[in-house]
């Protein structure tokens, strides 16, 4: 996330831009020419998008494991998303798998040994799994699986020994299930469970403003008023973020400040964010996450976002959001909020 405040005299007022990939904690870098030569990336495969908790261990900047950038122990309660796995051959000749991870708020990213990740299982899925395993009337019971995720494929087999289920996740977001039993195979192809078409800019704006004004009301502040011109400015800014997640252009100019006259508005402040878009995401959940991160999880930005959202001096707001694939392969929402 990033924020910028142009010309207001609050305690947190500063002309600052904080971008995606902020390093937290006191992790030391360990990068040498020798280290670069030790590890070789054999392959990187795209896998089904999954949420994890990281137990412990180092988080590296790349799959070559040459630079430690985080200690996973500092983020035990953080939800990480992963959809890529690298097979790495190490100096001792052994092969290990490392997953590319990014926190749901986009602040922490890198590569971590697969063994240090714990998959987060939805409560409904846990309930279903428990029911299946204890149902005495069930004809078949899943007794094993090979979930290496190589090539985005998961294989399970049933206790009768005759049924195999192969699930393959395509790069286009489709899920193909092949069930083989008694020599016959049934194939079922399903579209992605949460396509980009499910994201609504109108709903995002309504939810963002609702949650923001709830926070302001709880503190006795007047609500923000939505501005059409600021909405247009913020939407334009959101489309620029996938290629330049910054408040500034190459010449050091504040982009929103330069664009504001085109939409007939003044410019006072800006907040930027990105969120991973997965099967469980909704327009409302993205807005709710943005507000929570801005107000309650913003220490790395010296609480600059919170100062803007809870400002008594700013009165109008515009919101923009764009859903686009991240350079690292996952879908993400890129959001902007502009104020005056």
GUTI-768428 format. One record per residue: x, y, z of N, C-alpha, C in turn. Coordinates in steps of 0.001 Angstrom, whole numbers, always signed. Atoms other than C-alpha are relative to their C-alpha. Layout:
% residues N
PT      n_x      n_y      n_z     ca_x     ca_y     ca_z      c_x      c_y      c_z
PT        X        Y        Z        X        Y        Z        X        Y        Z
...
//
This chain:
% residues 340
PT      n_x      n_y      n_z     ca_x     ca_y     ca_z      c_x      c_y      c_z
PT     +830    -1180       +0       +0       +0       +0     +877    +1248       +0
PT     -739    -1240      -23    +1050    +3596     -413     -948    +1148     +267
PT     +841    -1164     -229     -217    +7002     +642     +794    +1254     -327
PT     -651    -1293     +190     +488   +10603     -176     -959    +1082     +460
PT     +790    -1118     -512     -754   +13766    +1513     +664    +1263     -503
PT     -634    -1108     +705     -217   +16941     -456     +304    +1204     +869
PT     -265    -1287     -652     -654   +19963    +1738     -874     +237    +1225
PT     +789     -177    -1208    -2342   +19409    +5081     +896     -110    +1221
PT     -896     -141    -1145     -869   +20191    +8504     -341     -939    +1136
PT     +247     +964    -1069    -1661   +16989   +10409    +1329     -492     +554
PT    -1219     +529     -611     +804   +15312   +12736     +668    -1006     -918
PT     -567    +1036     +863    +1222   +12472   +10233     +272     +506    -1397
PT     -144     -520    +1350    +1436   +14782    +7237    +1451      -99     -451
PT    -1332     +105     +589    +4396   +13961    +5038     -191     -377    -1449
PT      +66     +366    +1405    +5039   +13657    +1355     +749    -1309     -139
PT     -613    +1318      -77    +5656    +9941    +1329     -661     -921     -995
PT     +586    +1061     +818    +5141    +7022    -1031     +599    -1313     +440
PT     -456    +1324     -393    +5344    +3466     +195     -591     -992     -971
PT     +486     +898    +1038    +5102     +806    -2497     -113    -1426     +446
PT     +184    +1431     -205    +4381    -2895    -2788    +1337     -668     +268
PT    -1225     +722     -281    +6988    -5182    -1263     +798     +607    +1131
PT     -695     -587    -1150    +7831    -3399    +1986     +650    -1099     +826
PT     -695     +992     -812   +10406    -5272    +4063     -249     +289    +1464
PT     +276     -157    -1425    +9385    -5809    +7692    +1008     -791     +812
PT     -832     +770     -917   +11474    -6910   +10643    +1477     +215     -263
PT    -1435     -188     +102   +15219    -7162   +11089     +688    -1154     -687
PT     -595    +1117     +713   +16031    -9825    +8525    +1237     +483     -726
PT    -1229     -408     +654   +19577    -9645    +7265     +147     -669    -1346
PT     -216     +548    +1330   +20514   -10163    +3610    +1281     -810      -12
PT    -1175     +854      +89   +22932   -12933    +2802     +170     -387    -1457
PT     -115     +214    +1429   +23926   -12732     -819    +1462      +97     -402
PT    -1371      +21     +482   +27281   -13726    -2263      +33     -648    -1363
PT     -141     +609    +1322   +28529   -14766    -5661      +18    -1511     +107
PT      -52    +1449     -194   +29216   -18226    -4266    -1393     -568     +191
PT    +1355     +478     -277   +25648   -18547    -3044     -808     -110    -1280
PT     +736      +19    +1251   +24306   -17740    -6497     +265    -1281     -777
PT     -375    +1177     +768   +26159   -20705    -7916     -447    -1293     +651
PT     +326    +1226     -720   +24938   -23173    -5305    -1328     -606     -422
PT    +1353     +498     +239   +21285   -23448    -6213     -405     +214    -1450
PT     +454      -89    +1384   +19710   -24145    -9583    -1488     -283      -61
PT    +1437     +191     +159   +16043   -23709   -10427     -241     -924    -1189
PT     +246     +988    +1054   +15001   -26797   -12375    -1257     +347     -782
PT    +1249     -364     +676   +11435   -25747   -13115     -876     +781     +958
PT    +1016     -713     -760    +8631   -23475   -11970    -1342     -321     -627
PT    +1314     +369     +522    +5024   -24636   -12318    -1080     +822     +681
PT    +1149     -705     -559    +1727   -22837   -11835     -892    -1014     +695
PT     +806     +920     -801     -438   -24428    -9155    -1339     +646     +337
PT    +1266     -590     -430    -3996   -23987    -7888     +243    +1022    +1096
PT     -179    -1028    -1017    -4194   -20790    -5852     -480     -483    +1363
PT     +303     +513    -1336    -4106   -21697    -2149     +499     +983    +1054
PT     -408     -836    -1127    -3933   -19790    +1153     +775     -824    +1024
PT     -851     +687     -969    -1288   -20692    +3750     +319     +924    +1176
PT     -728     -678    -1059     +185   -19711    +7088    +1443     -472      -91
PT    -1411     +359      -17    +3977   -19659    +7294     +428     -246    +1439
PT     -359     +359    -1371    +5325   -21440   +10375    +1294     +683     +450
PT    -1326     -495     -363    +8975   -20412   +10379     +868      -10    -1242
PT     -930     +104    +1113   +12041   -20173    +8167     +207    +1297     -749
PT     -364    -1179     +780   +13543   -17746    +5696     -912     +156    -1210
PT     +690     -335    +1242   +11678   -16001    +2908    +1030     +675     -898
PT    -1030     -469     +924   +13889   -15390     -130     -595     +902    -1073
PT     +476     -935    +1025   +13663   -12727    -2815     -329     -707    -1297
PT     +249     +748    +1234   +13821   -15242    -5687     +118    -1492     +278
PT      -78    +1450     -143   +13644   -18992    -6254    +1447     -497       -5
PT    -1414     +386      -46   +17451   -19015    -6520     +534       +2    +1430
PT     -304      +64    -1436   +17511   -18526    -2740    +1308     +685     +361
PT    -1277     -674     -250   +20424   -16108    -2828     -103    +1146     +998
PT     +140    -1146     -889   +18951   -13357     -658    -1193     -189     +927
PT    +1067      +95     -987   +16958   -13661    +2563     -549    +1402     +263
PT     +589    -1325     -177   +14499   -10785    +2878     -967      +80    +1177
PT     +931       -3    -1133   +12115   -11862    +5649     +235    -1236     +860
PT      +78    +1147     -892   +11829   -14162    +8625    -1475     -335     +156
PT    +1423     +378      -25    +8536   -16051    +8353     -558       -1    +1412
PT     +456       +5    -1382    +8378   -16208   +12131     -649    +1310     +427
PT     +595    -1301     -318    +7394   -12520   +12129    -1419     +125     -540
PT    +1295     -101     +682    +4242   -13284   +10112     -850    -1246     +228
PT     +697    +1255     -284    +2708   -16286   +11856    -1506      +93     -194
PT    +1446     -158     +139     -811   -14853   +11646     -396     +585    -1351
PT     +267     -565    +1320     -480   -13491    +8119     -491    -1082     -951
PT     +494     +936    +1015    -2456   -15177    +5342     +775     +247    -1294
PT     -760      -78    +1239     -244   -15892    +2341     -710     -776    -1106
PT     +569     +651    +1176    -1444   -16794    -1145    +1154     -512     -868
PT    -1041     +547     +876     +579   -19040    -3470     -631     -715    -1180
PT     +440     +761    +1167      +82   -20300    -6999    +1156     -388     -920
PT    -1152     +464     +763    +3615   -21175    -8123     +952     -773     +908
PT     -971     +812     -735    +6099   -23821    -7013    +1251     -194     -851
PT    -1278     +192     +685    +9775   -23988    -7931     +695    -1237     +551
PT     -841    +1130     -393   +11847   -27167    -7875    +1447     +454      -96
PT    -1355     -548      -82   +15357   -26215    -6761     +988    -1105     +348
PT    -1079     +944     -309   +18484   -28378    -6888    +1076     +752     +756
PT     -931     -711     -871   +20807   -27408    -4053    +1428     -528     -153
PT    -1418     +331     +124   +24571   -27578    -3665     +306    -1418     +458
PT     -253    +1350     -507   +24371   -30855    -1725     -607    -1094     -894
PT     +563     +955     +944   +22628   -32480    -4689    -1456     -341     +257
PT    +1391     +293     -320   +19257   -32696    -2962     -929    +1006     -678
PT    +1002     -840     +652   +16110   -31301    -4548    -1086     +379    +1001
PT    +1045     -473     -911   +13574   -29196    -2650     -963     +894     -766
PT    +1012     -838     +642   +10407   -27314    -3493     -255    +1253     +831
PT     +243    -1296     -623    +9833   -23642    -2745    -1205     +653     -672
PT    +1203     -642     +512    +6559   -21767    -3110     +161    +1518      -23
PT      +84    -1461      +47    +6133   -18175    -4245    -1202     +408     +835
PT    +1091     -417     -869    +4035   -16447    -1592     -140    +1514      -17
PT     +257    -1428     -160    +2416   -13043    -1217    -1105     +151    +1024
PT    +1024     -210    -1012     +456   -11759    +1739    -1248     +563     -662
PT    +1269     -419     +593    -3198   -11024    +1105      -84    +1515     -210
PT      +24    -1449     +178    -2569    -7293    +1526    +1105     +485     -925
PT    -1019     -360     +973     +326    -7375     -923    +1277     +564     +576
PT    -1162     -652     -610    +2909    -6144    +1590    +1244     -888      +38
PT    -1144     +909     -184    +5113    -9235    +1971      -44    -1067    -1089
PT      -52    +1014    +1054    +6228   -11511     -847    +1384     -611      -50
PT    -1283     +677     +139    +9002   -13949    -1678     -183    -1485     -231
PT       +0    +1458     +201    +9865   -17663    -1831     +372     -686    +1309
PT     -217     +694    -1264    +9753   -20114    +1078      -59    -1507     -229
PT      +28    +1465      +96   +10434   -23818    +1546    -1412     -495     +276
PT    +1371     +490      -69    +7200   -25714    +1031     -335     -606    +1361
PT     +233     +643    -1289    +7614   -27562    +4317     -306     +969    +1122
PT     +286    -1012    -1019    +7279   -24303    +6234    -1376     +632     -159
PT    +1339     -539     +232    +3764   -23651    +4916    -1067     -963     +516
PT    +1142     +786     -469     +501   -24844    +6467    -1230     +472     -766
PT    +1165     -355     +808    -2513   -24921    +4175    -1172     +387     +893
PT    +1185     -450     -734    -5533   -23002    +5441    -1220     -664     -611
PT    +1163     +735     +482    -8622   -25185    +5144    -1259     +704     +467
PT    +1248     -677     -342   -12013   -23506    +5019     -819     -865     +946
PT     +783     +737     -982   -14360   -24461    +7848     -997     -938     -657
PT     +970     +837     +683   -16932   -25787    +5405     +666    -1245     -553
PT     -713    +1136     +545   -14341   -27979    +3734     +383     -979    +1097
PT     -355     +868    -1107   -13203   -29299    +7108    -1207     -820     +443
PT    +1216     +680     -415   -16775   -30132    +8043     -353    -1101     -971
PT     +326     +995    +1016   -17348   -31936    +4746     +941    -1179      +69
PT     -988    +1074      -68   -14111   -33878    +5056     -259     -893    +1194
PT     +278     +771    -1198   -14971   -34928    +8592    -1212     -894     -189
PT    +1212     +767     +234   -18433   -36040    +7517     +274    -1188     -899
PT     -279    +1070     +939   -17065   -38090    +4634     +776    -1132     +642
PT     -867    +1028     -574   -14480   -39881    +6726     -697     -813    +1085
PT     +655     +708    -1093   -16943   -40866    +9456    -1326     -611     -417
PT    +1271     +522     +474   -19930   -41836    +7297     +119    -1498     -228
PT     -107    +1462      +96   -20320   -45584    +7843     -699     -547    -1226
PT     +739     +476    +1157   -22679   -45854    +4863     +671     +368    -1318
PT     -672     -414    +1215   -20200   -44382    +2409     +617    -1199     -704
PT     -534    +1118     +782   -19236   -46765     -412    +1507     +106     -173
PT    -1434     -191     +202   -15790   -45258     -882     +508    +1028     +984
PT     -606     -924     -950   -13401   -43421    +1353    +1382     +367     -509
PT    -1304     -418     +492   -10455   -41332     +194    +1074     -371    +1012
PT    -1031     +458     -922    -7369   -42959    +1692    +1381     +516     -347
PT    -1328     -501     +333    -4504   -41225      -81      -75    +1069    -1056
PT      -42    -1022    +1037    -3455   -38381    -2300    +1437     +311     -347
PT    -1296     -482     +451     -533   -37125    -4318     -212    +1436     -436
PT     +311    -1407     +257     -778   -33360    -4107    +1280     +810     -142
PT    -1259     -706     +201    +2658   -32322    -5330     -194    +1288     -764
PT     +323    -1187     +776     +995   -29718    -7550     +904     +200    -1198
PT     -784     -121    +1211    +3503   -30390   -10331     -946     +115    -1175
PT     +860     -185    +1144    +1864   -29034   -13426    -1417     +363     +375
PT    +1336     -350     -417    -1119   -27976   -11380     -928    -1184      +43
PT     +790    +1233       -2    -2321   -31563   -10952      -34     -619    +1386
PT     +170     +690    -1270    -3700   -33352    -7903     -687    -1333     -266
PT     +550    +1344     +210    -4405   -37102    -7799     -424     -590    +1334
PT     +448     +710    -1191    -6476   -38970    -5190     -498    -1370     -412
PT     +505    +1332     +300    -7443   -42619    -4962     -893     -461    +1136
PT     +991     +450     -958   -10243   -44430    -3198     +397    -1338     +624
PT     -372    +1184     -753   -10088   -47273     -679     -349    -1301     -720
PT     +324    +1230     +725   -11670   -49717    -3123    +1101     -403     -967
PT    -1136     +320     +856    -8467   -49565    -5133     -292     +106    -1484
PT     +370      -15    +1417   -10358   -49155    -8398     -324    +1395     -531
PT     +403    -1330     +425   -11122   -45436    -8471    +1145     +996     +177
PT    -1019    -1046      -40    -8683   -42669    -9319     -618    +1306     -490
PT     +500    -1311     +387    -9575   -38981    -9450    +1194     +917     -261
PT    -1090     -897     +376    -7210   -36642   -11299     -584    +1376     -287
PT     +467    -1372     +173    -7764   -32886   -11035    +1146     +837     -560
PT    -1018     -829     +631    -5845   -30571   -13361     -511    +1427     -103
PT     +360    -1405      +48    -5897   -26789   -13093     +721     +650    -1175
PT     -575     -601    +1185    -5371   -25058   -16425     +405    +1436     +226
PT     -452    -1386     -121    -3607   -21742   -16917    -1111     +998     -304
PT    +1131     -882     +305    -6915   -20347   -18200    -1006      +58    +1135
PT     +880      -39    -1156    -8492   -20913   -14784     -995    -1130      +59
PT     +939    +1116       -6   -10423   -24057   -15716     +499    -1125     +900
PT     -296    +1157     -828   -10570   -27142   -13514     -548    -1234     -717
PT     +401    +1223     +703   -10631   -30536   -15247     +120    -1186     +949
PT      +26    +1158     -884   -11652   -33589   -13192     -226    -1266     -813
PT     +132    +1290     +681   -11097   -37096   -14557     -155    -1098    +1054
PT     +268    +1085     -937   -12652   -39966   -12613      +46    -1322     -754
PT     -171    +1293     +668   -11498   -43450   -13649     -393    -1113     +958
PT     +459    +1109     -812   -13284   -46505   -12323     -420    -1153     -909
PT     +368    +1168     +784   -13539   -49997   -13716     +337     +100    -1469
PT     -428     -104    +1388   -11721   -49096   -16903     -638    +1131     -777
PT     +646    -1113     +699   -13986   -46161   -17807     +361    +1326     +676
PT     -387    -1319     -499   -13150   -42473   -17448    -1064    +1029     -336
PT     +942    -1097     +187   -15520   -39549   -16974     +755    +1303     +217
PT     -711    -1274      -65   -14149   -36063   -17668     -986    +1153     +173
PT     +850    -1157     -253   -15695   -32861   -16301     +877    +1245      +41
PT     -747    -1246      +60   -14432   -29388   -17130     -845    +1109     +613
PT     +703    -1083     -672   -15410   -26482   -14860     +751    +1306     -195
PT     -677    -1298     +130   -14698   -22774   -15360     +556     +439    +1343
PT     -544     -537    -1232   -12787   -20762   -12792    -1123     +380     +952
PT    +1058     -208     -986   -14757   -20374    -9558     -265    +1469     +296
PT     +187    -1422     -308   -14271   -16618    -9318     +644     +853    -1083
PT     -606     -751    +1104   -13640   -14933   -12675       -3    +1492     +261
PT      -94    -1452     -156   -12787   -11273   -13076    -1355     +670     -157
PT    +1316     -593     +233   -16359   -10632   -14218     -813     +131    +1282
PT     +729      -91    -1259   -17502   -11108   -10599     +360    +1244     +799
PT     -372    -1215     -712   -15746    -7923    -9531     -840    +1165     -514
PT     +836    -1138     +354   -17975    -4834    -9495     +589    +1280     +572
PT     -531    -1281     -450   -16526    -1327    -9339    -1050     +759     +804
PT    +1083     -681     -715   -19903      +43    -8260     -133     -524    +1428
PT     +117     +595    -1334   -20110    -2405    -5356    +1214     +337     +864
PT    -1212     -335     -760   -16496    -1743    -4358      -99    +1418     +561
PT     +100    -1380     -459   -17097    +1995    -4176    -1008     +149    +1142
PT    +1041     -101    -1031   -20300    +1596    -2174     +483     -589    +1319
PT     -482     +658    -1215   -18653     -801     +300    +1125     +801     +651
PT    -1123     -775     -538   -15485    +1266     +683     -516    +1223     +751
PT     +536    -1210     -628   -17462    +4437    +1437     -788     -348    +1258
PT     +777     +424    -1174   -19775    +2554    +3815     +909     -306    +1181
PT     -892     +378    -1101   -16954    +1034    +5877     +812    +1193     +502
PT     -772    -1177     -401   -14960    +4269    +5865     -838     +925     +857
PT     +837     -931     -763   -17841    +6414    +7062     -476     -598    +1322
PT     +276     +646    -1286   -18661    +3843    +9744    +1142     +283     +980
PT    -1164     -282     -840   -15128    +4318   +11087      +20    +1468     +417
PT      +14    -1429     -322   -15479    +8100   +10920    -1103     +330    +1001
PT    +1114     -254     -916   -18866    +8083   +12645     +337     -446    +1416
PT     -369     +515    -1317   -17441    +6000   +15494     +936     +948     +737
PT     -931     -956     -608   -14959    +8822   +16080     -559    +1419       -8
PT     +639    -1307      -15   -17427   +11672   +15760     +382     +889    -1159
PT     -409     -775    +1164   -16178   +12748   +12317    -1122      +48    -1031
PT     +974     -111    +1082   -18315   +13979    +9438     +324    -1013    -1097
PT     -259     +990    +1054   -18752   +11453    +6597     +647     +634    -1232
PT     -502     -436    +1293   -16840   +11725    +3351    -1154       +7    -1000
PT     +977      -71    +1079   -18915   +12730     +312     +664     -443    -1292
PT     -565     +505    +1248   -18337   +10863    -2945      -88    +1061    -1088
PT      -90     -975    +1088   -17245   +13066    -5850     +165     -721    -1326
PT     -100     +627    +1328   -17809   +12044    -9467    +1357     +267     -634
PT    -1297     -339     +574   -14690   +13885   -10571    +1141     -762     +655
PT    -1036     +765     -701   -12551   +12242    -7885     -113    -1488     -297
PT     +176    +1396     +421   -14075    +8865    -8802     +716     -244    -1325
PT     -630     +148    +1314   -12901    +9392   -12386    +1520      +58     +112
PT    -1447     -102     -227    -9459   +10448   -11197     +530    -1291     +609
PT     -458    +1210     -678    -9139    +7451    -8873      -41    -1210     -926
PT      +70    +1126     +926   -10268    +5039   -11577    +1143      +56    -1012
PT    -1142     -154     +906    -7690    +6440   -13980    +1290     -430     +693
PT    -1198     +361     -747    -5046    +6025   -11282      +87    -1515     +188
PT      -33    +1449     -234    -6066    +2411   -10598     +482     -761    -1233
PT     -432     +682    +1228    -5482    +1479   -14249    +1504     +134     -224
PT    -1438     -218     +165    -1916    +2812   -13996     +840     -818     +976
PT     -753     +626    -1089     -959     +876   -10869     +682    -1312     -370
PT     -701    +1255     +310     -176    -2565   -12392    +1377     +221     -622
PT    -1301     -259     +623    +2677     -999   -14356     +854     +988     +784
PT     -753     -961     -808    +3649    +1706   -11844     -716     +193    +1330
PT     +658      -81    -1303    +2588    +1121    -8245     +683    +1078     +823
PT     -673    -1144     -623    +3644    +4577    -7143     -878    +1231     -154
PT     +681    -1287     +126    +2313    +8086    -6579     +701     +897    -1019
PT     -843     -882     +791    +5067    +9486    -8800     +256     -553    -1398
PT     -433     +415    +1326    +5969    +9435   -12483    +1524       +2      -54
PT    -1454     +122     +135    +9498    +9040   -13833     +724    +1317     +300
PT     -621    -1307     -259   +10128   +12761   -13396     -179     +456    +1449
PT     +197     -339    -1401    +9096   +12732    -9733    -1237     +830     +268
PT    +1235     -757     -190    +5759   +14482   -10276    -1069     -873     +642
PT    +1119     +724     -590    +2703   +13497    -8236    -1043     -211    -1089
PT     +836     +294    +1166     +607   +11751   -10887    -1424     +505     +180
PT    +1386     -413     -229    -2799   +12397    -9320     -143    +1515      -40
PT      +23    -1456       +8    -1975   +16074    -8870      +29     +528    -1428
PT      -95     -404    +1399    -1068   +16347   -12550    -1289     -291     -752
PT    +1203     +418     +713    -4254   +14545   -13664    -1256     +719     +472
PT    +1220     -542     -615    -6754   +16252   -11335     -716    +1054     -842
PT     +699    -1021     +781    -7468   +19303   -13575     -818     -573    -1161
PT     +736     +619    +1107    -8598   +16961   -16374    -1409     -395     +427
PT    +1294     +444     -513   -11481   +15869   -14138     -710    +1102     +795
PT     +637    -1140     -630   -12287   +19321   -12776      +11      -36    +1512
PT      -66      +99    -1462   -11191   +18584    -9208    +1369     +441     +497
PT    -1269     -246     -659    -8512   +19608    -6786     +522    -1300     +579
PT     -591    +1218     -559    -6136   +17108    -5214     +623     +298    +1340
PT     -570     -195    -1320    -5238   +16728    -1567     +769    -1179     +538
PT     -657    +1189     -557    -4274   +13128     -785     -382    -1221     -809
PT     +259    +1238     +745    -4132    +9618    -2171     +457    -1212     +805
PT     -373    +1288     -578    -4087    +6039     -863      -50    -1053    -1099
PT      -75    +1057    +1002    -3077    +3040    -2987      +91    -1361     +678
PT      -47    +1337     -581    -3492     -664    -2375     -111    -1047    -1092
PT     +286    +1148     +851    -3502    -4096    -3967     -358    -1181     +876
PT     +422    +1200     -709    -5154    -7343    -2897       -9    -1179     -955
PT     +111    +1220     +796    -4914   -10898    -4150    -1472     -308     -238
PT    +1375     +364     +355    -8116   -11910    -5963      -58    -1513     -173
PT      +86    +1457      +54    -9022   -15556    -5330    -1455     -433       -3
PT    +1354     +552      +78   -12055   -17833    -5272     -915     +549    +1079
PT     +823     -488    -1113   -13225   -16374    -1967     -193    +1515      -11
PT      +56    -1459      +18   -12848   -12701    -2941    -1334     +514     -537
PT    +1160     -720     +511   -15748   -10307    -3473     +354    +1481      -38
PT     -228    -1443      +38   -15968    -6603    -4233      -59     +567    +1411
PT     +153     -456    -1376   -17111    -6084     -652    +1200     -382     +854
PT    -1122     +449     -830   -14280    -8136     +862    +1264     +793     -294
PT    -1165     -817     +348   -11661    -6126    -1047      -99    +1365     +664
PT     +190    -1308     -629   -13128    -2840     +177     +195      -68    +1508
PT     -121     +168    -1450   -13372    -4100    +3754    +1452     -198     +407
PT    -1419     +233     -270    -9765    -5317    +3631     +799    +1290     -125
PT     -711    -1269     +181    -8549    -1969    +2282     -184     +919    +1213
PT     +273     -885    -1142   -10239       -8    +5073     +703     -506    +1254
PT     -636     +562    -1198    -8964    -2380    +7765    +1506     +229      -39
PT    -1450     -162     +106    -5377    -2266    +6476     +395    +1463     +164
PT     -321    -1424      -87    -5387    +1513    +6085      -65     +522    +1436
PT     +226     -594    -1328    -6680    +2198    +9593     +677     -769    +1134
PT     -462     +803    -1136    -5485     -716   +11748    +1331     -727     -219
PT    -1232     +751     +262    -2407    -2204   +10053     +919     +829     -880
PT     -704     -954     +847     -452     +767    +8789    +1268     +555     +641
PT    -1179     -503     -705    +2551    +1097   +11095    +1158     +253     -951
PT    -1113     -154     +931    +4960     +663    +8178      -70    +1316     -762
PT     +171    -1295     +667    +3525    +3837    +6628     -122    +1137    +1002
PT      +95    -1005    -1064    +3690    +5699    +9954    -1423     +528     +133
PT    +1423     -298     -156     -124    +5635    +9975     -460    +1132     -908
PT     +379    -1037     +956     -303    +7949    +6980    -1357     -225     -625
PT    +1317     +281     +577    -3300    +6171    +5450    -1104     +355     +990
PT     +997     -272    -1027    -5202    +6410    +8707     -216    +1504     +167
PT     +113    -1447     -129    -4434   +10136    +8949     -871     +581    -1106
PT     +801     -486    +1127    -6004   +10648    +5524    -1461     -416     +154
PT    +1373     +493      -89    -9065    +8457    +6044     -770     +618    +1158
PT     +660     -563    -1176    -9792    +9996    +9444     +273    +1498     +143
PT     -308    -1426      -32    -8855   +13551    +8513    -1263     +845     +215
PT    +1115     -942     -146   -11173   +16359    +9730      +70    +1121    -1037
PT     -223    -1089     +948    -9788   +18623    +6980     -351     -365    -1439
PT     +375     +461    +1336   -10590   +16514    +3903    -1480     -375      +19
PT    +1453     +175       -9   -14216   +16188    +2813     -538     -841    -1163
PT     +492     +719    +1182   -14546   +14611     -657     +917    -1156     -339
PT     -761    +1207     +320   -13456   +11195    -1885     -414     -551    -1358
PT     +274     +759    +1222   -13206    +9264    -5137     +724    -1316      +84
PT     -578    +1344     -115   -12502    +5549    -5470      +77     -665    -1371
PT     -178     +723    +1254   -11168    +3430    -8316     +569    -1372     +264
PT     -513    +1366     -166   -10372     -259    -8773     +114     -679    -1352
PT     -234     +748    +1221    -8949    -2412   -11535     +430    -1409     +363
PT     -376    +1401     -218    -8745    -6221   -11581     +845     -447    -1178
PT     -930     +358    +1076    -5718    -7378   -13555    +1025     -991     +515
PT     -986     +994     -407    -3192   -10170   -13525    +1303     +666     +393
PT    -1278     -496     -492      -72    -9452   -11511    +1125     -612     -827
PT    -1152     +518     +737    +3343    -9907   -13108     +432    -1366     +505
PT     -374    +1290     -569    +3857   -12868   -10753    -1006    -1100     -304
PT     +892    +1050     +479     +900   -14701   -12284    -1363      -73     +647
PT    +1296      +75     -658    -1962   -14227    -9813     -830    +1238     -356
PT     +878    -1142     +219    -4998   -11971   -10207      +30     +904    +1229
PT      -29     -950    -1112    -5020    -8820    -8095     -912    +1175     -291
PT     +733    -1254     +124    -7209    -5808    -7460     +956    +1131     +338
PT     -850    -1183     -196    -5393    -2496    -7777     -949    +1156     +285
PT     +993     -995     -414    -7257     +226    -5905     +641    +1324     +369
PT     -460    -1351     -324    -6892    +3972    -5475    -1138     +768     +656
PT     +951     -921     -606    -8659    +6485    -3258     +620    +1390      -13
PT     -509    -1383      +93    -8224   +10206    -3968     -928     +926     +767
PT     +724     -850     -934    -9287   +12977    -1616     +236    +1475     -274
PT     -173    -1443      +84    -9839   +16705    -1513     -828     +651    +1114
//
